[in-house]
Amino acid sequence: MSTTQIYGGHEAHVYFVEESTYGETPANPEMYAVGVVSEVEPSINPNLIKVRGIGSRDLQYMRRGLRSASLKIVYYLQNINFLQHISTLNSMSIEVYYEKSSSVVSLLYKGCRIDKLSVNVSAEELVQVTAEVVGQDLSVGTAKIGASYGDYSDPPLTWYETYVKKNGTAFEKATDYRFTIANNLRRTAVIRSTNGHLLKYLPERHRTLTGEITCDLEDKTELDETVGDSEFTLEFGLGGEHKALFNGCKWDADALSTRVDELVAQKLPFTAKTVNIT
């Protein structure tokens, strides 16, 4: 008796390639890994326009609206090959495929840009990245689209292979940190008869740069900086010579979590003016 074979997470794969023309996947592309992916959530929403009119309790029509193609990818950082595109804003084609020995389900997202990206680091943990991606369109197939698929030999980055610097000086009391870069992309449609249900432009708008450092309370330095409205730089190591340098930073708050049976935890959310990823 045959049984239906369903797919598991161990049969999923995520790869990307840069596009030279927006929304067009290069022919026979060499596909590159995002990283060690722990979670991926591809989705598509036709944004149905549901039409009601007098004379009926029920819907009279359902028309497709502006198609929304999006991805959420959570992965352990090996290098900045994918991460850097939160800053470059280069468009990509991203393929998520599910593979068995006898079958493949391929989801090809075209015209992708990273809308929002967060890096999370905690002592005793691997460096984790969460990327929220917006695409122009999605095609579904039963074959992989790449000529080759390359994985990285770099091991995932650990907490002791990253660092924090404030004003260029090592900040060696953080137990956790995170930062988030949001491009606030705008899905923009135009009136046209061909592919009118797809966005034509995906421009970036104002950028928001935020984060938070958690440390055990050692002194009053950051309290003084918060009260004194001090401005500073924050630098976070991304492995090897790579880093994210935030300029024009200020603490949004300085909260001291104090419990009788715990160390005093100092939570320091911040906002920055600019960032440079190298």
N, C-alpha and C positions, 0 to 999 in steps of 0.2 A: 504494500500500500504506500503510495507516494504521499509526502507531506509538503505543505507550502513552506518554502524557506524564507524566513524574515531576516532582515539585516540587523546587525548589532554595531555598537560603537567601534569595536575593534576592526570593522570592515570599512570604516570611513577614512577619508584622506582629504587634505586641503592643500592646494598649491596655487601659485599666482604667477603672472607674467605682466610686465609693463606694456602698455599700449603706446604705439606711436601716433595713432589716430584715435580720438576719443570714441569709445563704444565699439571699436573693431579689434578683435583678437588677432594677433599675428598668425600667419600661416605656419603650420607645423611648429608650434612654439616649444622652446625649452622651458619647462615649468619648474618653479622653485618653491621649496617648502616655506611655510610661514614660520614654523618653529615646532616645538613639541606641543601639539594641540591637545588640551584636556577637554575642551568643549567647543562645539560649533553648532550654531543655530541658523540655518538658512531659512528664509521665509519669503513669500510673495503674497501681495495683497492687491487684488484687482480694484479695490476701492469702489465697489458697486454703487451705482446711483439708483436708489430704490424709489420708484415713482408711484405715488398714490393720486387718486383723483376722486371727485365726488361720484356717488352712484355705486360704490363698492367698498366693502370692508377690507378687501384684500389688495395686495400689490397688483398694479396693472402692468408694470414693466420693471425689468432690471437691466440697466445698461452699464457696461464697464466704464470705469473712470480712469484717473491717472494711475497707471500701474506703479506699485511700490515694491521694489526688489531690495532686500536688505540682508545683512549677515551680522551675526555676533560671533566673534572668535575669541576664545580664551586660551592663551598658550604660555609656555615657559620660554623665557628669552634665551636664545642661543647667540644671536647677533642682531644688528639693527637693519638688516636688509629689508624687512617689511615695515618695521616700526618707523623708519625714517620718512615714510610717505605721509605720515601725519603732518609733516613739515613741508616736504617737496610738493605735495598735492598732486603728484603724478597719477594719471588714471591707470587702472589695472583691469585685467580679466582675472577672475578668481574662480577656480573649479573646485567644487565639492563633489567627490564621487564615492559611491558605495560599491564595493567589488567583492564578488564571489568568484569561484573558479568557473562558473557557468554563466554569469550575468554581471552586468554593470548598470548602475543608475548614475548618470552624470548630470550635475547641475552647473551650468556655466553662466556666471554673472559677468556681464560686460559693462564697461563704463563705470567702474567702481572707484570711489575715493573714500578715504577714511574720514568720517565725520567727527568721531570722538575716540580718544585713546587714553587709557589709564595704566600706569605702572604702579604695582604694589609690591612692597618689600617688607618682610618681617624677619627678625632674627630667628635663625634655625629653619628658614624656609627658602625655597627657590624664588627667583624673581618672576613674577607673574604679570602678564600684559593682557588687558581686555580691550579689544578693538571693535567699534561699531562702524560698519561699512554701509554706504548707500550705493546702489548700482542703478544703471539706466534700464537694463532689461535682463531677463533670464531665459535661457533655453535649456530644455530637458532632452537628454539623449540616452542611448544605450551603449555608447562607446566613449572611451576617454579621448580627449581632444589633443593632448600633448604628444610631441615627438619623443620627449624624454621627461623624466621626473627626477629632480635632484634633491636629496636630503643633505643635511649638514652633519659634519663630524664633530662640530663644536659641542661640548657638553653644556647642558642647561646651567645658567648663571646662578650661583648661590649668593646668599646675603653677604658673605665675607669677601666676595669678589666685586662688590659694589662699594660705594662710599658716599658720604655727604660732606660738602664743604660750604661754609658760609663766609662770604667775602674772601674767598680763596684759602681759608684756613680750615683744616680738618675739623669736622663737627662730630666728635666721637662719643656721643652720648645718646644717639637715636636708637630706639628699639624697633621702630617701624617708620616707614614713610610711604607716601603715595603722591603722585601728581597726575593731573588730568589736563589734556589739551583738547579743546573743542573748537572745531572750525565753523560750526553753525551753517552747514551747507544748505542751500535753498534748492529744492526740487522745482524746476521751472519748466512749465509747459507753454507751448504756443499753439495758435490756431493753425492747423495744417491737416491736409487730407491723408497724407502718408505718415503712418506711425504717430498719429496725433494723440494716442493713448499713452505714449512714452514721453518722459521728460526730454527736453532738447538740451538744456543747460543744467549744470550742477555747480554753480558758483559758490565760492567761499564768501562768508560775510565777516562780521566782527569776530575776533578770536578771544576766547576766554582761557586764562591760565590760572589754575588753582591747585592746591595740594594741602597736605598736612604732614607734620612731623610729630611723632610721639617719642618722648624720652622720659627717663626718671629725673626728678627734680634734683639738680646739683647746686644751682646758685640762682641769682636773680637777674642774670643777663638778659634773657628774653622778656622778662617782665618789664625791665627798664626800657627795652626797645619798643615794646608795645605802648607803654605810657608815653615814651618820648617820640613816637611817630617816626621811628628810624627806618631808613631804606637800606636794603642790602642785596647781595646776590646769593643765590643758592645753586650749587652744582651737584648733580647726581651722576655717579658712575654707571655706565651701561655695558661694562666689560671691555677689557683691553684699553685702548686709547679713546674709546667712545664715551660720550657724556651728553647730558642735557643741562645747559646753562640758562638759568632763569635770572633775568635782570629786572631791577626796579621792584624788588619784592618788599612787601610789608606784611606783618602779622595781622590777620583779621581778628584774632582773639588769643588769649592765653588762659587756658582752663586747667586747674589743678584738681584732678580727681583724687580725693583723699578718703581712704577707708581704714578702719582700725587695724585690719589684718593684711593690708597691702602696702607696697611702696607707693609714694606719691607720683602719679603719672601726670606729666605735663603735655597737654595737647595743644599743638601750635598750627592751626590752619593759616594758610597764606594765599595771597594773590600776587601775581607778577604782571609786569607790563609786557615783556618780550621773552622769547625763548630761542635758543639756538641749539640744534642737535647736530653733533659732529661725530 
